[in-house]
Amino acid sequence: MRSQCEKSRENEEQEKEAAAAATAATGSLAGVPEAEGSDTDTDSDLEKEGTHGLGELVKDNLYLRSCRAHNVVPASCFLRQGKAPRLNLRHRGLGPQGARALASALTSNPYIKWLDLRDNELCGAGAEALAHALSKSSSICDVDLSENQLGAVGAQVICAALMANPAMQKVQLAGNNLEEQAAQYLAELLRAHTGLKSLDLSYNQLNDQAGEKLGPALAENTGLTELNISWNHLQGPGAVSFARGLGANIFLRVLDISCNGFGDPGASAVGEALRTNNVLEELNMSNNCISMVGARSLGLGLRVNQTLRILVDIQVNRDFDDLVTSVKVILPGLCIKTGVHRVEYKKELLAVLRPSLPVSTPK
């Protein structure tokens, strides 16, 4: 059985079509019709207006020849790209060979700003092929490389390319089998790239050790405003280390750490971080195995930052409805999502908040 990262061999008919397209494009360069008439002004106008068109033809010809050299079928949407700023090639099954063919053409395209290559089985080899184009492009500022099985090798070359490109502002690396080793390269990216504003690392395997690497890097980051690290495995000391990094960061506005397993220790560390971090605006901590003990610590942090919108999932019983009414009075930014399994509720949070509650508030 072939690996998902293997390039599927094209059939003979597709290869002939690709070769014919490349030949036709090559011939069209030589067969560009000359302008009718000999009027000097007309020739000048044609020269001004036709230069860009010829450049587009050269670009397309470069891509077609590259596809032929790598034995892949050209992506028709790239040939139709023109001056459009967004190139959507998601779910095309490009593979490493298709990435190599595309990379050579991207370097000569000054119009693409948003590049979507989600779910193309690029793997590490495809990432290496694209790295040069991403590092040299002065126009691409938003790239989606999610679901491409990049692994540590791909993460290393992509992070190095991004660090060499100050124009990059948004990067999506969700679902790429990124583990502890990849966290080192991601940490270097967070420290070095001050222009990066949004980073999506969700649905990976970043574990406890990864959290210990990412936390200090987050503390040193001076540009990121949105980070999604949901659906990973940050827990224990890694979750605590990551939370400490949050406390030292003064730029992050939106953070999603849901579905990790922070537990009460991680929630307590986040609560402590919120006492010093007063710039965070949205925090999603749902599905993190947090009991009312951890929620109480979060509440203490929210007393300092009362403008924060926070989503936290807590398992409760029927008495919880009364508590919500009480808590909302002094913590209007707290959004509480109840768990599927309702367990016995401990009233530690109410004990902390009761001294500050108005007299008319139900208990």
Buried (B, 14 or more C-beta within 10 A) or exposed (E): EEEEBEBEEBEEEEBEBBBEBBEEBBEEEEEEEEEEEEEEEEEEEEEEEEEEEEEBBEBBBBBBBBBBEBBBBBBEEBBEBEEEBEBBBEEBEBBBBBBBBBBBBBBEBEBBBBBBBBBBBBBBBBBBBBBBBBBBBEBBBBBBBBBBBBBBBBBBBBBBBBBBBEBBBBBBBBBBBBBBBBBBBBBBBBBBBEEBBBBBBBBBBBBBBBBBBBBBBBBEBEEBBBBBBBBBBBBBBBBBBBBBBBBBBEBBBBBBBBBBBBBBBBBBBBBBBBBBBEEBBBBBBBBBBBBBBBBBBBBBBBBEBEEBBBBBBBBBEEEBEEBEEBBBBBBEBBBBEBBEEEEEBEEBBBEBBEEEBEEEBEE
